[in-house]
Amino acid sequence: MDVKKRLQEITRARYGLELSQCGDSQLYHALLQLTQELSAARPAPTGERKLYYFSAEFLIGKLLSNNLLALGVYNEVNAALAECGKSLPNLEDAEPEPSLGNGGLGRLAACFLDSIAALGLPGDGVGLNYHYGLFQQEFRHRQQYERPNPWIEDESWLIPTGVEFEVPFGFGPVKARLFDIAVPGANSGVANRLHLFDVEQPAPAPADGIDFDKTDLPARLTSFLYPDDSDEAGRLLRVYQQYFMVSAGAQLILKELEERGCSPETLSQHVAVQINDTHPSMVIPELVRLLTQRGLSMDAAVEQVSKTCAYTNHTILAEALEKWPLSFIEKVAPQLVPILKELDARAKAAHSDSRVAILQGAAGKEIVHMAHLDIHYGYSVNGVAALHTEILKKSELKPFYDLYPAKFNNKTNGVTLRRWLEVCNPQLAALLDECVGPEWRTDPTRLNRLMDFYNDSAVLDKLLDIKAANKRRADQLFARDQYGIRLNPDAVFDIQVKRLHEYKRQQMNALYIIRKYLEIKAGKIPERPVTVVFGAKAAPAYVMAKHIIHLILCLRKLIESDPQVRPWLHVAMVENYNVTWAERLIPACDISEQISLASKEASGTGNMKFMANGAVTLGTLDGANVEIAELVGPDNIYTFGAGSNYVIELYDQKAKDSAKGYQSRVYYERPAVKPLVDFLLDPALTALGDEAALKALWTDLTTKDWFMALLDVEAYSAARDRAIADYGDRTAWARKMLVNTARSGYFSSDRTIAQYNEDIWRLS
Ligand SMILES: *Cc1c(COP(=O)(O)O)cnc(C)c1O
């Protein structure tokens, strides 16, 4: 098909205009139509079994460039646009960005859909159509404020399907309407679907902020992802959302099964369900319910469901492992209660160990452990990095591993290099074409051949030039979209962008900034200027996370206002960090901050994107950092800090005796640490912000510091200083960049998905 000709037809029909006469928004909408047409023309892949990937989040980001690339017309379209002085990256400014996810878990789901389609496998996503997403972040008075993030325009990526199901809530039935987003596969000629369920009459955005009446159901079911759960109405709303998603999704599965002419008795032969974290866990009792409704015995239904569902664990943080009062389910979906009791009774009959029970607690006050449900009634349990899976087996889920060793397996996360290299870093992609051949685009292991250029000074220089160009571009976009703030492209770009959480330890990064600030004030001038970039949203009810954002924004202001410090140290924080900002900042990064407390970051995927784009990791031996370190070798990564075994040991000691284990006070008293922490109370800083918030953070660090920032801060500072010093040897640094990109092929989500298919899904 002649893409340019078709695009021209579209602009004439829509606006009566030639391509060259269209404005950016008109061109964007014409391209949206073209892309949708091309996707619709593709067949769905077929196979013996079809996968349904259930997830509360799909952090898909903008889709225009990504989908044009997958459809194989990116270059053609860009050439046609160039003739009228436009380019795709510019037009994408007109595309609203959905925030249907929170962070890594949701972005993983999006990368997986991309890879499933690229590998030509039959697999659709199932989720909810949140109208206002997570939230849009705003900074005012150096604090985070939240606003709705509306992204659905009259014309959008959503395709109405006309498919509807009734979800039987305790208060009555609610209609679920299905909208689809096409997922065209790169080089596979097929397209899958992301299925997003919505209510018939969704509520308008709240007038002010993101507060709304959480009992206004069903209208509010699809307003926000993760509504505030600090009160009971909020927690109930989450259960309503989860049941809405899984009940409609389970009905879709059985409808499609029937359309393929298969009987419900054969569910597991034809369907695989992947449960992404525990939010979709109620799909298990819901499928059992629907199968028994269709005439299967309880035994047969349980057997089919247990051979269909597989569970991915994403965290060992206790507060993130969902447990719902049975009374909530009684209210939301009373028909599930007898099924949950039956499933629990079967598990209890088979296993006397009370730690593995699904229902725990006294009669009338039972709590449902969602992960336990998944493990007993799923046929696979996977962790998301080698270390994480080992920790699940040896400690967090040990009683389950002892029962079901064969169910446990590891699938180290990955990222789609189409979005995270080809689209976001076209100059590096072109250099890779020259060096290793364009085959890396379908076979990422070919990136290993870049090692042949380890001593090629022309290639090393090009890597440095490309990095410098990406830094200039990031600086310009920052200045354009972030209140004119500049990044200084001549400085080392040291970047930490990810959800704000104490375990990810942005606070430890801030302590390092304080240390540098104090050194410069004392007359110790650094070897070279450094720009530290943060990007992070804090969960609206997570007070300590908001204090940490406040600290970073106050430090930014302090340093910016100080002519002695400003030339050497620069702090920037992106407002509303999202996929688009990730695509702009990651290619510009020199030092990738992956500094979570060892054992706490299940995998990380930001670490992989940075690595592919030639940033050098500064990190703990946590999550997939361990695998990165093995692949690049010790000369090409900066690791520091306590290891996971030691950290787990400290927590165990503390659990037995609170006077034992990690005591932050001991580390606070160390001469190199105390001044950094006490700076939170310094009038120079408190004058710029909310003294009570900074004091609360100080108190937490000195008395609790649950994620042990003070334990590692000295080793961290030393490693970071070393990295910044090494940056000065440009050739040696370029080699580190080269090795990181060369070894990043392993972290392609195409590899991850091939392994899921081989070991778990067996789709074709
Ligand atoms: C990749 C990505 C993440 C995950 O980052 P981690 O460092 O692994 O936590 C979060 N948000 C966005 C927008 C991303 O693209």
The ligand as a MOL file (V3000), in Angstrom:
LIG
                    3D

  0  0  0     0  0            999 V3000
M  V30 BEGIN CTAB
M  V30 COUNTS 15 15 0 0 0
M  V30 BEGIN ATOM
M  V30 1 C 10.4790 1.7000 32.9140 0
M  V30 2 C 9.6040 2.6330 33.6340 0
M  V30 3 C 9.4090 2.4980 35.0120 0
M  V30 4 C 10.0980 1.4290 35.8360 0
M  V30 5 O 11.3040 1.9320 36.3270 0
M  V30 6 P 12.0850 1.1880 37.5250 0
M  V30 7 O 13.3510 1.9410 37.6200 0
M  V30 8 O 12.3010 -0.2170 37.0740 0
M  V30 9 O 11.2580 1.2890 38.7240 0
M  V30 10 C 8.6010 3.4090 35.6560 0
M  V30 11 N 8.0010 4.4110 34.9840 0
M  V30 12 C 8.1750 4.5750 33.6590 0
M  V30 13 C 7.5050 5.7080 32.9810 0
M  V30 14 C 8.9740 3.6910 32.9380 0
M  V30 15 O 9.1160 3.8560 31.6180 0
M  V30 END ATOM
M  V30 BEGIN BOND
M  V30 1 1 1 2
M  V30 2 1 2 3
M  V30 3 2 2 14
M  V30 4 1 3 4
M  V30 5 2 3 10
M  V30 6 1 4 5
M  V30 7 1 5 6
M  V30 8 2 6 7
M  V30 9 1 6 8
M  V30 10 1 6 9
M  V30 11 1 10 11
M  V30 12 2 11 12
M  V30 13 1 12 13
M  V30 14 1 12 14
M  V30 15 1 14 15
M  V30 END BOND
M  V30 END CTAB
M  END
